[in-house]
Amino acid sequence: MDVITTAVTAGAGEGGVSAAYQMLKSRLAAQSPSVADAIADVEEDPGSRSRQFALSDALASAGLAGDRYLRAAARNLIDEVERRRSARTPATAKLDGAPDHAVMKVFFATDRELSGDRHPARQFGSVRGQLRYGSCEVSIPRDHRMGEMESPSLLRLEFRQDPEQHVVLLSADLAERDSCLAELGQSIAANGTRSALVFIHGYRTTFEDAARRTGQLVYDLGFQGTPIFYSWPSQGKLSGYILDEANVEWTQADLAAFLADVLQQPDAEHVYLLAHSMGNRALAHATASVIAARPDLAGRIREVILAAPDIDAEVFRHQLLPSLSAVPNPLTLYASSEDSALRASKAVHGYARAGDSGVGLVTAQGVETIDASKVDTGFIGHTYFAEQRSALSDMYYLIQKHTRAAERFGLQAVEGAMGRHWTFRV
């Protein structure tokens, strides 16, 4: 990794508050919009190796990686990080002999094209490819904190991902469709709950990001079934919104085929579908397509959870919701008025999004809408479903205890002109 990328990762890992970091960031952003976008991506998840590589590539493309003045500023920032690190108290060694980390096996399907790189974080690119199946391994550190997706921080002199300390994509192995589905079916039959959870990521997400997030989510939820994720060809960067929109529409047929494969597993009696952001567009359309073709499979869908859905609110109400009415239980929709990503989407499209809890809050028969504004404290305000303890706790009771919104202790009902919804108690 080049010294500038290393320095930016270090500064972002400590919150981006130091003067040396802000000076380097300003100089880089002034030279190249693509570098500015790549820095923003690293700031959101400094531990993502794919985002670090994307920044390094952007620096090289802009001709900045070798700039001696920028390199000098980068070294100054790294020196500052190291000085701060040297003043810290060393971590206490583990003495009880307990395992350093858990390893979770996660099944996946993706229609990203292979990149030609064998590294798990870079194996799948951001262009369209054929639908492929496989499984991967994700590590969860022993001292994992609920709601966090631990990543390396140069503030702690962590230059590489370490399974003992970070959520890491350890491997990603492709398999032939039939053999993968056979193994998936065996996992569902053997897990004791005959259940599976399928996660569909949103905008600005790499394959690595999706795998790590799935591991973190199912671990924090204590989910005992089989974890699965579907990764469509998101660009994984801030500037990729328009192309992501095109690709999330393109992927719907592939996702429908994959969901049908999962739902047709003989022992898949309880399938939980969870999507985030733009991924909800693919999930809603694909699920409706599967139900239309195979109405008998609708009863296997235990829950549909829509987290911060970047879907036109009126399209959701009048076109998608009727198509999903065959799902046995109400849909769960997490919305927020503090979601800056959805506000930006509304500005682009001109219409309210289903995940916005403002004036156009979606309330409807067959939907339990949760206003997460009170727990949405992040800078981006778009990943509260996976990072806020109260949201995770709420999903825990929904998935693990099968408790409806009216019975979950962390929620309080609000009667509005358009119907009932719920907010978090604070």
Steps between C-alpha positions, in 0.01 A plus 500: 500500500635847415593738780218747424232231520657371822492849649141569396392165647681591823336840523156366416543219752539752781197698394657743254534770764872580494624815328759299308228274362273786401786679324596190299138426418438857379805494276402169346135594450597824329705307245247232400124446552546123460759500780261706716228237445741218581602673825133534597459127446800420721368732771178300513686171553877542549545124542366408158795379296305541177440868581866548583599345168247722321660809656845380401378449142339845494824660620697320231249595228516865606880494502514586869651185652854614427461869587785572739320777688192287556718205601679721754167612645393135517814403691439785746150367564628146554764632742227677694295180521802303619580760768148478633513121490825488698331686785229239533503217756574161342204263486481234769594156373233231495565228756192280498580311181163584340484516119610832356219518248199322360481395135162513334419319179278713278347390170472749217384561146628782280472626146816707526764412241820335618786749518782252440643577845499203742497715816157455668449875534568561131381177340175654375489832319230758437393405145220267400565129475321168505326373812741297714464316830746435779586530867740710702642524850477813715682547829345665806753604768468367852456851641249606234269781607138472392419726207861553394675366194852511642767613254874576511603837639844646449443685824565161659774420248269251330621493142332170409174328570528264796225244571579528871399866494295566186205377298685352203399327178737204525405311184249489216464176306282445195317173439279353232138601554367150572776406742473833680124466535542144628740625768268791578209259542704283734591804710137607531391147592772469763478840671216398731268784399444415131557866431715727285560874484571664164658848504499725192733798528442851375672775307873567533583149620775264386485121516737512797281757678192282447669187634635676810167669570314169472739338745465786747122507473431130549753485786344798680150365445601161639343345193520121516390434143703504181637844398495599133562820307439611144746746345405696189753715308498818708793727420591525866568873485327831561496603135343174382134577577371523142675181389386325818141591411539339159661189645249449780226493237701264280566257786135437587457193277816340643391572856157350430664183369719477809214565743300226330795264543517580873125478559479165320744332738297219661580601857487880454188553709586847633681738265576856612561760229689815601601777261667836547472825305486455122512123547134520600409576140645170387353310795147637461482438126670159518281378786186613319619316190564178690161513672322563170671199340489272806224607744568186702840639607356814666426310821869424549585870530487564875593870494584769246706780659553819302777712656523861376338407166606728215176440310252759374240508780202509263639219285541295817146573622311447178708256294727291722303461822197332337736252333646405839167453678532120478786503754343360822627765744503880470805655339733690734624837373769703681490868405669818623466875456873532573612287207718732292551240226125473445462879506760515224308234307179703532684805367613298197161343426265773619279261696501369857668167572334218691780509756444868588289555812415859415166625372465207261557227762374172359224347712274239349312180571750217507798718592645563847690826458768584758624860517869462591573875509560497876780243473653626177812677625753414229663754271349345190188382681443212261625190680316536831333162441835325550685740729256622764440268793132587529433422133690173528315414819170567328591272210615238751152482654340495156719220363583296809183542705251559216362801687291750303559875530206556736656256749867603484597680820740743333230652280210734562205542267419831333157560351525730200265632235621231259489216752708344777878477508757446776798692639782391730469579869793712617 
